[in-house]
Amino acid sequence: MNAAVLLGNQHAVTAEILEQAVRGSLRIREDGKRGKYVLQLVDAARAGDGNGARMLSILFGMKLLPGTTVSGKPSSSRAAKLQQMRLDTKKAQLRGGLRRKPNPLLRVVFFL
């Protein structure tokens, strides 16, 4: 997620879901319906970083029981929490020095 947020990609949550699937903390299964997917929690201990652990708790709840599944679009409260996670990652990058706010005065000076 950090790389996707740093590059300004709007699909940062999708990137984090795929990262967790590669790590082995969740499994992505295709549902019987065309184009529908089910997320199944495998091992929350493999989340790796804080973003991964936070995303798993948002999707699967605080208990994180292996075998728990989530399908369909997330509820509005889950979607809001996932969006907030993306914004919090951006703020953490600002605090950590990976990003900086542009100075509009410098743009005017260099333009002249």
Phi, psi and chi 1 to 4 in degrees:
 res  aa     phi    psi   chi1   chi2   chi3   chi4
   1 MET       -  -36.4  172.3  172.1  -85.7      -
   2 ASN   -57.9  -44.3  -78.1  -40.3      -      -
   3 ALA   -66.1  -42.5      -      -      -      -
   4 ALA   -64.2  -40.7      -      -      -      -
   5 VAL   -68.0  -40.9  170.3      -      -      -
   6 LEU   -61.1  -37.2 -172.8   63.4      -      -
   7 LEU   -83.8   -3.6  -65.3  172.7      -      -
   8 GLY    79.8   19.4      -      -      -      -
   9 ASN   -75.8  132.0 -167.8  -29.3      -      -
  10 GLN   -78.4   -7.2  -64.8  -61.3  -45.9      -
  11 HIS  -101.6   35.6  -58.5  -72.3      -      -
  12 ALA   -65.1  -36.5      -      -      -      -
  13 VAL   -67.6  -41.2  174.0      -      -      -
  14 THR   -62.4  -40.3  -56.6      -      -      -
  15 ALA   -61.6  -39.9      -      -      -      -
  16 GLU   -67.9  -38.8 -175.5   65.0   34.9      -
  17 ILE   -62.2  -44.7  -70.4  171.9      -      -
  18 LEU   -65.3  -37.7  -68.1  174.1      -      -
  19 GLU   -61.1  -42.0  177.9 -175.1  -16.7      -
  20 GLN   -67.9  -33.1  -66.0  -51.9  -49.1      -
  21 ALA   -67.0  -40.2      -      -      -      -
  22 VAL   -67.0  -39.2  169.2      -      -      -
  23 ARG   -66.9  -23.6  -74.6 -177.9 -180.0  -87.1
  24 GLY    96.2   11.1      -      -      -      -
  25 SER   -83.4  -23.3   62.3      -      -      -
  26 LEU  -142.8  163.6   61.5   85.8      -      -
  27 ARG  -121.2  138.5 -177.4  176.6  -63.2  132.1
  28 ILE  -106.1  118.2  -57.7  172.3      -      -
  29 ARG  -116.6  145.7  -66.3 -176.9  -60.3  140.6
  30 GLU   -84.0  130.9 -169.2  170.3    3.6      -
  31 ASP   -75.7  168.1 -161.6    2.1      -      -
  32 GLY   -62.0  -25.2      -      -      -      -
  33 LYS   -81.2  145.3  -58.9  172.1 -173.6  172.1
  34 ARG   -66.0  125.7 -175.7  176.3  171.4 -170.4
  35 GLY    78.9    8.1      -      -      -      -
  36 LYS  -105.0  139.4  -57.7  -67.8 -179.4 -179.7
  37 TYR  -126.0  152.1  -63.1   95.3      -      -
  38 VAL  -121.2  132.2  175.1      -      -      -
  39 LEU   -98.2  129.8  -58.4  177.3      -      -
  40 GLN  -123.0  127.0 -179.9 -178.2   15.7      -
  41 LEU   -73.3  128.7 -177.6   63.0      -      -
  42 VAL  -106.4  -58.8  176.0      -      -      -
  43 ASP  -151.2  106.4 -175.6    6.6      -      -
  44 ALA   -67.9  -20.8      -      -      -      -
  45 ALA   -68.2  -17.6      -      -      -      -
  46 ARG   -88.7    9.1  -65.4 -177.5 -178.7  178.0
  47 ALA   -58.9  -33.6      -      -      -      -
  48 GLY    89.1  -69.3      -      -      -      -
  49 ASP  -119.6  179.3   58.6   -1.8      -      -
  50 GLY   -64.7  -37.8      -      -      -      -
  51 ASN   -63.3  -40.7  -76.2  -24.4      -      -
  52 GLY   -64.8  -46.2      -      -      -      -
  53 ALA   -63.4  -40.3      -      -      -      -
  54 ARG   -66.1  -41.9 -175.2  173.8  173.3 -169.7
  55 MET   -64.6  -41.3 -170.8 -159.1   64.0      -
  56 LEU   -62.8  -40.1  -68.3  177.3      -      -
  57 SER   -68.7  -32.1   66.5      -      -      -
  58 ILE   -69.1  -44.1  -69.6  169.7      -      -
  59 LEU   -74.7  -43.7  -70.0  175.9      -      -
  60 PHE  -107.8   -0.3  -61.7  105.2      -      -
  61 GLY    92.7  174.3      -      -      -      -
  62 MET   -76.7  -23.2  -64.9  -55.2  -70.1      -
  63 LYS   -75.6  -31.1  -68.5 -172.6  179.6 -179.1
  64 LEU    51.3   57.4  -63.5  175.7      -      -
  65 LEU   -83.2  127.1  -60.8  172.2      -      -
  66 PRO   -57.6  139.4  -24.1   33.3      -      -
  67 GLY    97.5  -11.9      -      -      -      -
  68 THR   -65.2  137.5  -53.7      -      -      -
  69 THR  -120.7  153.4   59.9      -      -      -
  70 VAL  -135.4  132.8  174.5      -      -      -
  71 SER  -135.5  161.5   61.7      -      -      -
  72 GLY    76.3 -173.3      -      -      -      -
  73 LYS   -72.1  146.7  -69.7 -174.4  176.7 -178.5
  74 PRO   -69.2  152.8   21.7  -28.5      -      -
  75 SER   -63.3  165.8   65.7      -      -      -
  76 SER   -62.6  -34.4   60.0      -      -      -
  77 SER   -70.5  -39.4   64.6      -      -      -
  78 ARG   -66.2  -42.2  -78.2 -174.6 -178.4  160.9
  79 ALA   -61.9  -40.3      -      -      -      -
  80 ALA   -65.7  -39.4      -      -      -      -
  81 LYS   -67.5  -38.8  -71.2  177.2 -175.9  176.6
  82 LEU   -66.6  -39.0  -69.2  170.2      -      -
  83 GLN   -64.9  -41.3  177.5   69.1   12.4      -
  84 GLN   -64.6  -35.5 -174.1   61.2   46.2      -
  85 MET   -62.5  -40.2 -175.2  175.7   82.2      -
  86 ARG   -64.3  -43.1 -169.8  177.3   69.4   78.9
  87 LEU   -66.3  -38.4  -65.0  173.9      -      -
  88 ASP   -64.8  -35.7  -69.8  -15.3      -      -
  89 THR   -64.5  -40.8  -59.5      -      -      -
  90 LYS   -64.2  -42.1 -172.9  173.7 -178.4  178.0
  91 LYS   -64.2  -39.2  -71.1  176.6 -173.2  175.3
  92 ALA   -65.1  -34.8      -      -      -      -
  93 GLN   -67.5  -36.2  -71.1  174.7   -9.9      -
  94 LEU   -64.1  -46.0  -79.3  168.0      -      -
  95 ARG   -64.9  -37.1  -77.0 -169.0  -50.3  -89.4
  96 GLY   -80.4   -8.1      -      -      -      -
  97 GLY    92.0    3.7      -      -      -      -
  98 LEU   -74.6  -26.3  -72.2  175.1      -      -
  99 ARG  -126.6  162.3  -58.5  177.9   69.3   96.7
 100 ARG  -145.4  151.7   64.6  177.9  177.2   81.9
 101 LYS   -78.6  131.9  -69.1 -175.5  179.4 -179.1
 102 PRO   -68.1  145.6   20.9  -27.5      -      -
 103 ASN   -94.2  111.5 -173.4  -17.0      -      -
 104 PRO   -63.7  -26.2   14.0  -19.8      -      -
 105 LEU   -66.1  -37.1 -177.1   60.1      -      -
 106 LEU   -65.6  -33.7  -72.4  176.9      -      -
 107 ARG   -63.1  -40.8  -72.3 -175.2 -177.9  177.7
 108 VAL   -68.1  -41.5  172.0      -      -      -
 109 VAL   -64.8  -45.6  169.7      -      -      -
 110 PHE   -72.9  -24.8  -74.9  120.5      -      -
 111 PHE   -70.8  -34.6 -175.0   68.7      -      -
 112 LEU   -75.8      -  -63.1  174.2      -      -
